[in-house]
Every structure is written in structure tokens, then in C-alpha cells.
């Protein structure tokens, strides 16, 4: 099964940005996230939607 949720660090590494920028994107509503206990997780679909929006804006 493919991962459904990613840690902030994993998303930062995948997008080649810093952790702080990922948290900025979450606060700005660009990425959605959920809290599980004390951990912040980002759904894979949220990352894909964010990338799709970036690609549309670039076109």
C-alpha cells in the first residue's frame, strides 16, 4: 500500500524545500494537514493537489 500520510520532513524533502516553508504552506492553506496525537501529517492527496495548482499557474 502506498503511503497516505507524510511527515512534514518527508514533504519538505520531496519538494526540496525547508520544514519551515512546509509549515508556512500549511498556515496559508496551500497544504492541508491533520494532527495525529502531537504529530502533524500531510495527506498525499494534498501534496498532489498543491503540485497540480503550481503546474496550472506556471502554464
C-alpha atoms as a printed R data frame, in Angstrom:
   type eleno elety resid chain resno      x      y       z
1  ATOM     1    CA   UNK     A     1  0.000  0.000   0.000
2  ATOM     2    CA   UNK     A     2  1.274  3.436  -0.893
3  ATOM     3    CA   UNK     A     3  1.752  5.898   1.960
4  ATOM     4    CA   UNK     A     4 -1.333  8.021   2.591
5  ATOM     5    CA   UNK     A     5  0.162 10.471   5.072
6  ATOM     6    CA   UNK     A     6  3.578 12.074   5.178
7  ATOM     7    CA   UNK     A     7  5.565 13.782   7.905
8  ATOM     8    CA   UNK     A     8  6.481 17.428   7.384
9  ATOM     9    CA   UNK     A     9 10.120 16.427   6.912
10 ATOM    10    CA   UNK     A    10  9.201 13.943   4.175
11 ATOM    11    CA   UNK     A    11  7.180 16.549   2.273
12 ATOM    12    CA   UNK     A    12  9.989 19.089   2.634
13 ATOM    13    CA   UNK     A    13 12.498 16.599   1.232
14 ATOM    14    CA   UNK     A    14 10.188 15.604  -1.645
15 ATOM    15    CA   UNK     A    15  9.534 19.230  -2.622
16 ATOM    16    CA   UNK     A    16 13.155 20.258  -1.991
17 ATOM    17    CA   UNK     A    17 12.117 22.980   0.462
18 ATOM    18    CA   UNK     A    18 12.669 23.505   4.180
19 ATOM    19    CA   UNK     A    19 10.453 22.386   7.049
20 ATOM    20    CA   UNK     A    20  9.612 25.999   7.857
21 ATOM    21    CA   UNK     A    21  8.330 26.565   4.320
22 ATOM    22    CA   UNK     A    22  6.093 23.474   4.630
23 ATOM    23    CA   UNK     A    23  4.617 24.883   7.852
24 ATOM    24    CA   UNK     A    24  4.154 28.238   6.066
25 ATOM    25    CA   UNK     A    25  2.232 26.457   3.283
26 ATOM    26    CA   UNK     A    26  0.045 24.723   5.878
27 ATOM    27    CA   UNK     A    27 -0.702 28.030   7.643
28 ATOM    28    CA   UNK     A    28 -1.507 29.702   4.305
29 ATOM    29    CA   UNK     A    29 -3.929 26.904   3.411
30 ATOM    30    CA   UNK     A    30 -1.838 25.761   0.443
31 ATOM    31    CA   UNK     A    31 -1.341 22.336   2.026
32 ATOM    32    CA   UNK     A    32 -3.870 20.615   4.237
33 ATOM    33    CA   UNK     A    33 -2.721 18.647   7.239
34 ATOM    34    CA   UNK     A    34 -4.079 16.605  10.107
35 ATOM    35    CA   UNK     A    35 -2.879 16.099  13.642
36 ATOM    36    CA   UNK     A    36 -2.499 12.593  14.983
37 ATOM    37    CA   UNK     A    37 -1.639 12.881  18.621
38 ATOM    38    CA   UNK     A    38  1.080 15.513  18.710
39 ATOM    39    CA   UNK     A    39  2.247 14.827  15.166
40 ATOM    40    CA   UNK     A    40  1.379 16.831  12.065
41 ATOM    41    CA   UNK     A    41  0.762 14.723   8.935
42 ATOM    42    CA   UNK     A    42  0.096 15.811   5.360
43 ATOM    43    CA   UNK     A    43 -2.119 13.665   3.117
44 ATOM    44    CA   UNK     A    44 -0.529 12.541  -0.148
45 ATOM    45    CA   UNK     A    45 -3.547 13.963  -1.999
46 ATOM    46    CA   UNK     A    46 -2.827 17.410  -0.554
47 ATOM    47    CA   UNK     A    47  0.719 17.340  -1.926
48 ATOM    48    CA   UNK     A    48 -0.538 16.236  -5.356
49 ATOM    49    CA   UNK     A    49 -3.208 18.969  -5.414
50 ATOM    50    CA   UNK     A    50 -0.626 21.583  -4.420
51 ATOM    51    CA   UNK     A    51  1.702 20.482  -7.227
52 ATOM    52    CA   UNK     A    52 -1.181 20.489  -9.719
53 ATOM    53    CA   UNK     A    53 -2.031 24.086  -8.761
54 ATOM    54    CA   UNK     A    54  1.607 25.108  -9.214
55 ATOM    55    CA   UNK     A    55  1.695 23.495 -12.660
56 ATOM    56    CA   UNK     A    56 -1.537 25.249 -13.711
57 ATOM    57    CA   UNK     A    57 -0.215 28.608 -12.552
58 ATOM    58    CA   UNK     A    58  3.012 28.047 -14.476
59 ATOM    59    CA   UNK     A    59  1.159 27.278 -17.725
